């Protein structure tokens, strides 16, 4: 559930505004990886 919240937060707050549609899945994967590695 936490991953879903992060993804929705990123979308609602404009973090995806400049990300091309074909790169959104990679952005999400990179975001979740970053959070998992840096915020425990």
Backbone torsions as a table, in degrees:
resi	resn	phi	psi	omega
1	UNK	NA	-38.1	-179.2
2	UNK	-60.4	-38.5	178.4
3	UNK	-62.3	-40.0	179.1
4	UNK	-64.7	-41.0	179.3
5	UNK	-62.1	-44.3	178.7
6	UNK	-61.2	-42.9	-179.4
7	UNK	-65.3	-44.0	178.9
8	UNK	-65.5	-43.1	178.5
9	UNK	-57.2	-45.9	-179.5
10	UNK	-60.9	-42.1	-179.3
11	UNK	-69.5	-44.1	-176.2
12	UNK	-70.2	-30.1	-175.1
13	UNK	-99.2	16.9	170.0
14	UNK	85.6	5.1	-179.0
15	UNK	-68.5	-18.5	-179.2
16	UNK	-101.5	1.4	-175.3
17	UNK	-56.4	-37.4	-177.1
18	UNK	-101.7	7.7	-179.3
19	UNK	-92.7	123.5	177.4
20	UNK	-60.4	147.7	-176.0
21	UNK	-54.6	-39.8	-177.8
22	UNK	-73.0	-3.8	179.0
23	UNK	-110.2	-0.9	-175.5
24	UNK	-63.1	-43.9	-179.8
25	UNK	-61.8	-39.6	178.0
26	UNK	-67.8	-40.4	176.4
27	UNK	-58.0	-46.6	-179.4
28	UNK	-61.7	-45.5	179.0
29	UNK	-61.3	-43.7	179.7
30	UNK	-65.4	-40.8	178.4
31	UNK	-61.9	-48.3	-178.5
32	UNK	-65.3	-37.0	176.7
33	UNK	-64.8	-45.1	179.4
34	UNK	-59.0	-47.7	-178.5
35	UNK	-63.8	-42.1	179.9
36	UNK	-62.8	-35.8	-177.5
37	UNK	-82.0	-27.6	-170.4
38	UNK	-114.4	-10.6	-177.0
39	UNK	-135.7	89.3	-175.5
40	UNK	-102.6	NA	NA
